[in-house]
Amino acid sequence: MKVIRSGDTPENVASAPIFVGDVHSRNLIDRTSSETLSVTLVRFTDGARNKRHTHTADQILYVTEGHGIIANDSGEEHVHGGDIAHIPAGEIHWHGAAPGENMVHLSILPPSTTKVIDD
C-alpha cells in the first residue's frame, strides 16, 4: 500500500498539445506506481479545455470542484463538484471548465492511447 499526501506530487502546467487555455495537472498515480491505472488531478481555469479526443480504454472523470462541461458528439453536459462521468473507449469527447468558471477533476484511466481529433 502507498499513501500519497497532498504535497507529495508537484502541480505542473499541462503543456501537451491536447490542452487549450490555462491547465495544470498533478500525476497522482502514474506508470511508475501502477501498471494498470493512472490517476491525474487536472485543474482547468476559466474556459480552458482539451481538444476533442478518444482513448483506447474507458475513462472516468470525477469532478472535485467547480463547474465544467463534458461533451461528446451528442451534446454537452454541465458538471459540478461531486459529479462523475464514464466515457467509453473510442468515444470522441472533450472536457474542461465552463466559460467564466474553473473546474478540477480526477481523470482515472487504465493504460491506453489518446488520439486527438481536432488540431
N, CA, C and O atoms as a DFTB+ gen file, in Angstrom:
476 C
 N C O
     1  1       0.845      -1.172       0.000
     2  2       0.000       0.000       0.000
     3  2       0.892       1.237       0.000
     4  3       1.974       1.255       0.585
     5  1       0.394       2.270      -0.679
     6  2       1.119       3.533      -0.714
     7  2       0.116       4.664      -0.510
     8  3      -0.893       4.735      -1.210
     9  1       0.389       5.533       0.433
    10  2      -0.441       6.713       0.660
    11  2       0.268       7.899       0.017
    12  3       1.448       8.141       0.268
    13  1      -0.457       8.627      -0.806
    14  2       0.100       9.800      -1.475
    15  2      -0.479      11.030      -0.788
    16  3      -1.685      11.270      -0.846
    17  1       0.367      11.794      -0.150
    18  2      -0.051      13.003       0.567
    19  2      -0.237      14.157      -0.423
    20  3       0.342      14.158      -1.509
    21  1      -1.044      15.124      -0.035
    22  2      -1.398      16.211      -0.952
    23  2      -0.184      16.968      -1.487
    24  3      -0.241      17.485      -2.603
    25  1       0.888      17.050      -0.748
    26  2       2.068      17.764      -1.218
    27  2       3.123      16.883      -1.856
    28  3       4.187      17.372      -2.233
    29  1       2.847      15.582      -1.985
    30  2       3.849      14.640      -2.490
    31  2       4.132      14.773      -3.983
    32  3       5.232      14.449      -4.430
    33  1       3.169      15.238      -4.751
    34  2       3.362      15.327      -6.195
    35  2       3.198      16.777      -6.638
    36  3       2.271      17.456      -6.197
    37  1       4.080      17.253      -7.497
    38  2       4.001      18.657      -7.918
    39  2       2.874      18.891      -8.916
    40  3       2.498      17.995      -9.673
    41  1       2.345      20.106      -8.904
    42  2       1.380      20.507      -9.926
    43  2       2.153      21.231     -11.013
    44  3       2.920      22.152     -10.731
    45  1       1.951      20.815     -12.250
    46  2       2.691      21.368     -13.382
    47  2       1.742      21.977     -14.398
    48  3       0.565      21.622     -14.454
    49  1       2.258      22.893     -15.197
    50  2       1.489      23.404     -16.327
    51  2       1.302      22.248     -17.298
    52  3       2.267      21.580     -17.670
    53  1       0.067      22.014     -17.707
    54  2      -0.224      20.942     -18.666
    55  2       0.013      21.513     -20.063
    56  3      -0.856      22.176     -20.627
    57  1       1.183      21.251     -20.606
    58  2       1.591      21.877     -21.864
    59  2       1.388      20.976     -23.079
    60  3       1.758      21.356     -24.190
    61  1       0.810      19.799     -22.892
    62  2       0.581      18.903     -24.025
    63  2      -0.332      19.588     -25.044
    64  3      -1.207      20.364     -24.660
    65  1      -0.141      19.314     -26.329
    66  2      -0.922      19.998     -27.361
    67  2      -2.425      19.713     -27.306
    68  3      -3.194      20.379     -27.998
    69  1      -2.854      18.751     -26.511
    70  2      -4.283      18.462     -26.381
    71  2      -5.017      19.571     -25.628
    72  3      -6.232      19.705     -25.772
    73  1      -4.308      20.364     -24.832
    74  2      -4.945      21.369     -23.972
    75  2      -5.021      22.738     -24.640
    76  3      -4.125      23.145     -25.379
    77  1      -6.132      23.438     -24.353
    78  2      -6.356      24.799     -24.828
    79  2      -6.641      25.659     -23.605
    80  3      -7.573      25.369     -22.854
    81  1      -5.854      26.713     -23.390
    82  2      -6.049      27.573     -22.229
    83  2      -5.131      27.182     -21.082
    84  3      -4.189      26.408     -21.257
    85  1      -5.418      27.727     -19.909
    86  2      -4.576      27.544     -18.724
    87  2      -5.002      26.286     -17.964
    88  3      -6.038      26.267     -17.299
    89  1      -4.186      25.242     -18.076
    90  2      -4.487      23.948     -17.460
    91  2      -3.270      23.500     -16.659
    92  3      -2.138      23.628     -17.127
    93  1      -3.494      22.980     -15.462
    94  2      -2.430      22.432     -14.612
    95  2      -2.797      21.001     -14.247
    96  3      -3.977      20.657     -14.175
    97  1      -1.788      20.168     -14.017
    98  2      -2.074      18.775     -13.668
    99  2      -1.085      18.252     -12.639
   100  3       0.042      18.733     -12.522
   101  1      -1.543      17.255     -11.900
   102  2      -0.703      16.526     -10.937
   103  2      -0.902      15.039     -11.197
   104  3      -2.020      14.535     -11.096
   105  1       0.171      14.340     -11.527
   106  2       0.103      12.890     -11.689
   107  2       0.129      12.254     -10.303
   108  3       1.179      12.194      -9.662
   109  1      -1.014      11.785      -9.846
   110  2      -1.107      11.186      -8.516
   111  2      -0.651       9.736      -8.531
   112  3       0.101       9.300      -7.659
   113  1      -1.110       8.997      -9.526
   114  2      -0.674       7.608      -9.731
   115  2      -0.326       7.497     -11.207
   116  3      -1.173       7.721     -12.071
   117  1       0.917       7.153     -11.490
   118  2       1.334       7.028     -12.879
   119  2       1.949       5.657     -13.110
   120  3       1.899       4.794     -12.233
   121  1       2.523       5.456     -14.276
   122  2       3.051       4.136     -14.648
   123  2       4.209       3.695     -13.757
   124  3       4.530       2.507     -13.724
   125  1       4.845       4.619     -13.034
   126  2       5.902       4.209     -12.115
   127  2       5.322       3.616     -10.834
   128  3       6.004       2.873     -10.129
   129  1       4.061       3.943     -10.530
   130  2       3.405       3.439      -9.319
   131  2       2.485       2.262      -9.595
   132  3       2.316       1.390      -8.742
   133  1       1.884       2.230     -10.793
   134  2       0.901       1.198     -11.118
   135  2       0.986       0.856     -12.596
   136  3       1.064       1.743     -13.446
   137  1       0.970      -0.423     -12.891
   138  2       0.980      -0.858     -14.286
   139  2      -0.417      -0.860     -14.888
   140  3      -0.566      -0.974     -16.104
   141  1      -1.453      -0.733     -14.041
   142  2      -2.816      -0.922     -14.532
   143  2      -3.722       0.300     -14.415
   144  3      -4.884       0.245     -14.818
   145  1      -3.207       1.409     -13.866
   146  2      -4.086       2.544     -13.623
   147  2      -3.291       3.840     -13.535
   148  3      -2.188       3.867     -12.989
   149  1      -3.860       4.912     -14.079
   150  2      -3.298       6.244     -13.842
   151  2      -4.404       7.135     -13.286
   152  3      -5.559       7.049     -13.703
   153  1      -4.028       7.990     -12.340
   154  2      -4.954       8.957     -11.758
   155  2      -4.260      10.312     -11.820
   156  3      -3.170      10.494     -11.279
   157  1      -4.909      11.254     -12.486
   158  2      -4.346      12.588     -12.657
   159  2      -5.358      13.626     -12.212
   160  3      -6.522      13.581     -12.611
   161  1      -4.912      14.564     -11.383
   162  2      -5.732      15.705     -10.997
   163  2      -5.496      16.790     -12.038
   164  3      -4.358      17.199     -12.269
   165  1      -6.571      17.256     -12.665
   166  2      -6.444      18.260     -13.722
   167  2      -7.252      19.492     -13.323
   168  3      -8.435      19.401     -12.994
   169  1      -6.585      20.645     -13.361
   170  2      -7.200      21.916     -12.954
   171  2      -7.336      22.806     -14.198
   172  3      -6.340      23.259     -14.762
   173  1      -8.584      23.047     -14.613
   174  2      -8.887      23.902     -15.761
   175  2      -9.328      25.272     -15.245
   176  3     -10.239      25.359     -14.422
   177  1      -8.688      26.340     -15.723
   178  2      -9.129      27.679     -15.344
   179  2     -10.149      28.174     -16.371
   180  3     -10.365      27.540     -17.403
   181  1     -10.754      29.286     -16.079
   182  2     -11.831      29.907     -16.857
   183  2     -11.840      29.538     -18.343
   184  3     -11.040      30.060     -19.119
   185  1     -12.736      28.649     -18.731
   186  2     -12.921      28.290     -20.124
   187  2     -11.872      27.375     -20.725
   188  3     -12.008      26.989     -21.886
   189  1     -10.825      27.009     -19.985
   190  2      -9.796      26.106     -20.524
   191  2     -10.407      24.721     -20.732
   192  3     -11.341      24.334     -20.030
   193  1      -9.881      23.994     -21.685
   194  2     -10.440      22.674     -22.006
   195  2      -9.401      21.848     -22.749
   196  3      -8.265      22.280     -22.944
   197  1      -9.804      20.664     -23.156
   198  2      -8.954      19.916     -24.064
   199  2      -9.656      19.787     -25.407
   200  3     -10.859      20.027     -25.520
   201  1      -8.902      19.410     -26.408
   202  2      -9.450      19.228     -27.750
   203  2     -10.226      17.917     -27.802
   204  3     -10.056      17.050     -26.945
   205  1     -11.074      17.780     -28.808
   206  2     -11.805      16.525     -28.997
   207  2     -10.780      15.405     -29.163
   208  3      -9.790      15.544     -29.882
   209  1     -11.047      14.284     -28.471
   210  2     -10.088      13.184     -28.484
   211  2     -10.784      11.877     -28.122
   212  3     -11.948      11.863     -27.720
   213  1     -10.048      10.784     -28.273
   214  2     -10.516       9.462     -27.861
   215  2      -9.422       8.788     -27.044
   216  3      -8.255       9.179     -27.084
   217  1      -9.835       7.763     -26.301
   218  2      -8.901       6.891     -25.588
   219  2      -9.208       5.457     -26.008
   220  3     -10.342       5.150     -26.377
   221  1      -8.222       4.587     -25.956
   222  2      -8.439       3.184     -26.295
   223  2      -8.959       2.384     -25.106
   224  3      -9.159       1.174     -25.215
   225  1      -9.179       3.044     -23.974
   226  2      -9.761       2.406     -22.782
   227  2     -10.814       3.351     -22.202
   228  3     -10.809       4.548     -22.492
   229  1     -11.713       2.809     -21.384
   230  2     -12.700       3.639     -20.697
   231  2     -11.999       4.649     -19.794
   232  3     -10.946       4.362     -19.224
   233  1     -12.593       5.833     -19.672
   234  2     -12.075       6.882     -18.791
   235  2     -13.167       7.272     -17.799
   236  3     -14.339       7.375     -18.159
   237  1     -12.769       7.486     -16.553
   238  2     -13.662       8.006     -15.523
   239  2     -13.183       9.408     -15.174
   240  3     -11.994       9.621     -14.936
   241  1     -14.106      10.360     -15.145
   242  2     -13.815      11.718     -14.698
   243  2     -14.648      11.986     -13.457
   244  3     -15.875      11.892     -13.494
   245  1     -13.981      12.323     -12.352
   246  2     -14.665      12.677     -11.110
   247  2     -14.393      14.151     -10.847
   248  3     -13.254      14.542     -10.590
   249  1     -15.440      14.966     -10.912
   250  2     -15.296      16.407     -10.717
   251  2     -15.203      16.675      -9.219
   252  3     -16.116      16.338      -8.465
   253  1     -14.103      17.279      -8.792
   254  2     -13.911      17.543      -7.363
   255  2     -14.378      18.930      -6.961
   256  3     -14.783      19.148      -5.819
   257  1     -14.323      19.876      -7.904
   258  2     -14.797      21.229      -7.586
   259  2     -15.035      22.011      -8.865
   260  3     -14.469      21.707      -9.914
   261  1     -15.882      23.022      -8.758
   262  2     -16.107      23.935      -9.864
   263  2     -17.250      23.530     -10.769
   264  3     -18.085      22.696     -10.420
   265  1     -17.265      24.149     -11.952
   266  2     -18.319      23.964     -12.951
   267  2     -17.637      23.723     -14.289
   268  3     -16.856      24.550     -14.759
   269  1     -17.937      22.593     -14.891
   270  2     -17.306      22.250     -16.149
   271  2     -18.283      21.716     -17.165
   272  3     -19.486      21.626     -16.917
   273  1     -17.743      21.364     -18.312
   274  2     -18.514      20.772     -19.396
   275  2     -17.783      19.517     -19.848
   276  3     -16.568      19.522     -20.044
   277  1     -18.549      18.441     -20.009
   278  2     -18.054      17.209     -20.620
   279  2     -18.951      16.974     -21.825
   280  3     -20.175      16.939     -21.692
   281  1     -18.352      16.813     -23.003
   282  2     -19.149      16.762     -24.221
   283  2     -18.705      15.621     -25.124
   284  3     -17.543      15.212     -25.129
   285  1     -19.675      15.120     -25.889
   286  2     -19.390      14.175     -26.963
   287  2     -20.139      14.664     -28.196
   288  3     -20.672      15.774     -28.194
   289  1     -20.187      13.857     -29.239
   290  2     -20.839      14.297     -30.472
   291  2     -22.351      14.429     -30.324
   292  3     -23.006      14.989     -31.203
   293  1     -22.919      13.924     -29.228
   294  2     -24.363      14.045     -28.986
   295  2     -24.727      15.312     -28.226
   296  3     -25.900      15.684     -28.190
   297  1     -23.758      15.984     -27.621
   298  2     -24.064      17.208     -26.893
   299  2     -23.168      17.418     -25.693
   300  3     -22.201      16.689     -25.474
   301  1     -23.517      18.442     -24.914
   302  2     -22.732      18.838     -23.745
   303  2     -23.498      18.562     -22.463
   304  3     -24.721      18.698     -22.417
   305  1     -22.772      18.173     -21.422
   306  2     -23.327      18.011     -20.077
   307  2     -22.565      18.939     -19.145
   308  3     -21.335      18.902     -19.094
   309  1     -23.289      19.767     -18.413
   310  2     -22.657      20.613     -17.398
   311  2     -22.470      19.780     -16.137
   312  3     -23.387      19.082     -15.704
   313  1     -21.282      19.857     -15.553
   314  2     -20.951      19.063     -14.366
   315  2     -20.439      19.980     -13.263
   316  3     -19.903      21.057     -13.522
   317  1     -20.619      19.524     -12.025
   318  2     -20.215      20.277     -10.837
   319  2     -19.529      19.327      -9.862
   320  3     -19.580      18.108     -10.029
   321  1     -18.885      19.896      -8.839
   322  2     -18.213      19.088      -7.834
   323  2     -19.094      17.955      -7.335
   324  3     -20.247      18.175      -6.965
   325  1     -18.548      16.737      -7.325
   326  2     -19.272      15.549      -6.894
   327  2     -19.831      14.726      -8.042
   328  3     -20.200      13.569      -7.843
   329  1     -19.903      15.304      -9.252
   330  2     -20.404      14.563     -10.412
   331  2     -19.311      13.651     -10.955
   332  3     -18.119      13.915     -10.799
   333  1     -19.748      12.571     -11.596
   334  2     -18.814      11.611     -12.188
   335  2     -19.286      11.274     -13.598
   336  3     -20.488      11.196     -13.852
   337  1     -18.343      11.077     -14.509
   338  2     -18.677      10.712     -15.883
   339  2     -17.888       9.472     -16.277
   340  3     -16.714       9.329     -15.935
   341  1     -18.551       8.586     -16.996
   342  2     -17.911       7.403     -17.575
   343  2     -17.889       7.618     -19.082
   344  3     -18.937       7.785     -19.706
   345  1     -16.704       7.616     -19.660
   346  2     -16.547       7.813     -21.094
   347  2     -16.023       6.508     -21.684
   348  3     -14.886       6.120     -21.412
   349  1     -16.838       5.827     -22.488
   350  2     -16.410       4.545     -23.049
   351  2     -15.220       4.689     -24.000
   352  3     -15.033       5.731     -24.629
   353  1     -14.438       3.645     -24.090
   354  2     -13.308       3.610     -25.020
   355  2     -13.794       3.948     -26.422
   356  3     -14.846       3.478     -26.855
   357  1     -13.026       4.760     -27.121
   358  2     -13.326       5.094     -28.505
   359  2     -14.301       6.241     -28.703
   360  3     -14.471       6.706     -29.830
   361  1     -14.952       6.716     -27.636
   362  2     -15.919       7.808     -27.786
   363  2     -15.191       9.143     -27.952
   364  3     -14.329       9.495     -27.147
   365  1     -15.548       9.876     -28.998
   366  2     -14.980      11.206     -29.208
   367  2     -15.589      12.140     -28.172
   368  3     -16.811      12.212     -28.036
   369  1     -14.736      12.857     -27.440
   370  2     -15.221      13.718     -26.364
   371  2     -14.217      14.821     -26.063
   372  3     -13.089      14.812     -26.555
   373  1     -14.656      15.776     -25.240
   374  2     -13.766      16.799     -24.678
   375  2     -14.315      17.187     -23.322
   376  3     -15.473      16.912     -23.010
   377  1     -13.472      17.835     -22.505
   378  2     -13.903      18.275     -21.182
   379  2     -13.054      19.448     -20.744
   380  3     -11.901      19.597     -21.150
   381  1     -13.659      20.284     -19.898
   382  2     -12.949      21.449     -19.394
   383  2     -13.861      22.335     -18.579
   384  3     -14.993      21.963     -18.271
   385  1     -13.364      23.514     -18.229
   386  2     -14.114      24.467     -17.413
   387  2     -15.164      25.175     -18.262
   388  3     -14.938      25.464     -19.437
   389  1     -16.303      25.446     -17.658
   390  2     -17.328      26.247     -18.324
   391  2     -16.815      27.685     -18.458
   392  3     -15.983      28.114     -17.660
   393  1     -17.300      28.431     -19.453
   394  2     -16.881      29.832     -19.581
   395  2     -17.158      30.611     -18.292
   396  3     -18.246      30.529     -17.722
   397  1     -16.152      31.368     -17.847
   398  2     -16.286      32.153     -16.628
   399  2     -16.133      31.354     -15.351
   400  3     -16.320      31.891     -14.259
   401  1     -15.797      30.082     -15.468
   402  2     -15.705      29.177     -14.316
   403  2     -14.361      28.455     -14.315
   404  3     -13.645      28.455     -15.316
   405  1     -14.031      27.847     -13.191
   406  2     -12.902      26.922     -13.073
   407  2     -13.468      25.546     -12.772
   408  3     -14.583      25.432     -12.263
   409  1     -12.719      24.506     -13.078
   410  2     -13.163      23.141     -12.793
   411  2     -11.944      22.267     -12.538
   412  3     -10.928      22.385     -13.224
   413  1     -12.054      21.387     -11.544
   414  2     -11.000      20.423     -11.233
   415  2     -11.614      19.035     -11.300
   416  3     -12.693      18.800     -10.756
   417  1     -10.926      18.116     -11.968
   418  2     -11.397      16.731     -11.959
   419  2     -10.235      15.763     -11.810
   420  3      -9.081      16.089     -12.087
   421  1     -10.577      14.568     -11.365
   422  2      -9.659      13.440     -11.384
   423  2      -9.936      12.663     -12.660
   424  3     -11.084      12.327     -12.949
   425  1      -8.895      12.378     -13.420
   426  2      -9.001      11.510     -14.582
   427  2      -8.449      10.150     -14.179
   428  3      -7.297      10.033     -13.763
   429  1      -9.282       9.127     -14.307
   430  2      -8.902       7.763     -13.927
   431  2      -8.939       6.927     -15.198
   432  3      -9.974       6.808     -15.854
   433  1      -7.788       6.350     -15.532
   434  2      -7.646       5.727     -16.842
   435  2      -6.663       4.564     -16.781
   436  3      -5.557       4.718     -16.264
   437  1      -7.054       3.398     -17.303
   438  2      -6.067       2.320     -17.436
   439  2      -5.099       2.651     -18.579
   440  3      -5.308       3.628     -19.299
   441  1      -4.052       1.854     -18.750
   442  2      -3.128       2.117     -19.856
   443  2      -3.900       2.216     -21.173
   444  3      -4.718       1.351     -21.489
   445  1      -3.639       3.252     -21.918
   446  2      -4.361       3.459     -23.174
   447  2      -3.591       4.446     -24.035
   448  3      -2.590       5.029     -23.619
   449  1      -4.091       4.609     -25.238
   450  2      -3.555       5.594     -26.166
   451  2      -4.611       6.670     -26.364
   452  3      -5.794       6.371     -26.525
   453  1      -4.176       7.918     -26.350
   454  2      -5.071       9.045     -26.594
   455  2      -4.818       9.557     -28.006
   456  3      -3.675       9.777     -28.405
   457  1      -5.907       9.744     -28.758
   458  2      -5.803      10.279     -30.118
   459  2      -6.570      11.593     -30.172
   460  3      -7.770      11.627     -29.903
   461  1      -5.875      12.678     -30.520
   462  2      -6.513      13.986     -30.656
   463  2      -7.201      14.049     -32.015
   464  3      -6.599      13.744     -33.044
   465  1      -8.474      14.451     -32.003
   466  2      -9.258      14.540     -33.236
   467  2      -9.118      15.920     -33.859
   468  3      -8.991      16.037     -35.077
   469  1      -9.139      16.977     -33.033
   470  2      -9.003      18.360     -33.508
   471  2      -7.555      18.803     -33.369
   472  3      -6.890      18.475     -32.386
   473  1      -7.073      19.542     -34.348
   474  2      -5.715      20.098     -34.252
   475  2      -5.751      21.554     -33.921
   476  3      -4.702      22.186     -33.800
